[in-house]
């Protein structure tokens, strides 16, 4: 693939904005609920030719399919099974061609002290949040590169991928890895016309972070607010979307201040470090 990318570099100087996804193919992981379902709605409202929704929850996916209609293609899929991901990707390529927009949205969290994590907790978190987006993108990218200009990849990371926090060590490690990979991928693909956007929100009110408390001046985000902003960022190939504004402040503060000073400012004053103390999570979150 390096040779293919290098050969294409002179052809496209910068990634161009797209107006909508009319007539395009959109694939969303974690599509059955929350922000994933919102992305599917946006795509269909703009006239997408097909919206493929991958989700491990077959019952929730069936409910989404009943709402979204015939252009929505539900695919029950455990994205931690790389062989299954590759088979599902091959089926998409055969029937619909390469996705014009790929949104790696699926995610899980285990909000507990690191010492309390089981092997299954660690493996599931790393597989869903980090390994699966890599393998999903790898499965589609060669076909996307055949006609790259105007295609998009969106990776839903987290503010936890920029800032350490107690009771989020494994989740944070998965999102830190996702941020690093996603932005590196952006640098590789921008010259050929594929835009890659990394989305880093604070807590979103989808139920996934039930019980978590936003740090000072950091409200729990409405899913529609972050999803609509991410959708716009995708169209303009914006490299990063950080929300709300305090995520930018925290990122800069953590970078400028010595660790012990930031621990006092971020931990005690902004209350970042106590934000997960009452976390319960979604009762139906995959185990």
Steps between C-alpha positions, in 0.01 A plus 500: 500500500791736558588479133138576403487802728833634383395465137184702565650781707542758217139461384317666792650790692239526774179334611194674359180563690195291407147644508308186592496120465232484233544181296788383717561191714542557874609237752457553875616270780299504821205606286208374705479775761642828624717703269538211257126505435514877454769469231281250317207741514710787368630290212157380396354851528767622256416230248768240557467211261562247777579524870658186640463467876723263693410420860536208739149554641276326248176597677588869513616483139163354398322790672725748319431327169124524553539875549752575228351312206624307200815701424633403842689171490523346850789261562518332843872477560747455783775738393746337742498198266747610233417208270131596516589863429695401191216280374245776561723754325538271200121468481459880506760545228336237282147644533548873548862580416738690727342726763515868421475571874624264771410592857677297769253579777464186713643523849477362853625613841575324828506776762699346784840507663763321294557239773134398470513437124476140390682359203167504313450869585839593359471287188148617417583868548814487289339289227182708460653845543835459327569176316163479323521848341847414369390171348174644365683783327771265373232280342349789301791733431652332191163524323448857621837594353390399151294824488607685812401863451203603712497188716497532877603306811371616839641353820304564819761528773455687828634782714633207706740445211661835580485512879566243773222432750454253788262208437558533125850358460414224252241708317745790481776275366271376223400855405857636522598229254203583276592870496860426405406258225219717363709813465790306350255355248380852424853604407539199271167545321455878473724528191283252310168664588366283784412708804546351848333665798569412864213584736582552869191587707470510875217300659200452271150425632445175311488283814849363440635733771199489730590637843808689382514867596639761266800695633453865592363699202478179299135400450394150404457531123172445321554222242339705223738790566820297470371277218389794284834674563687181408292467182592853396865438588494190280380698199773761535767238583576682826798323660375518860171575672533563875183575700407683716738797518645390833657199327724745312582681826583176679716379212703822502521513879621142523763569235632820658487429872728261692318178592465578872370850427251363248389241757403789728342713229332228296435255777397719788376821338351375172393172671614289208636223721172449688276500193470118491445443873127428462520328160256213443490470121231360275338188643490334157856588401668199336713293736 
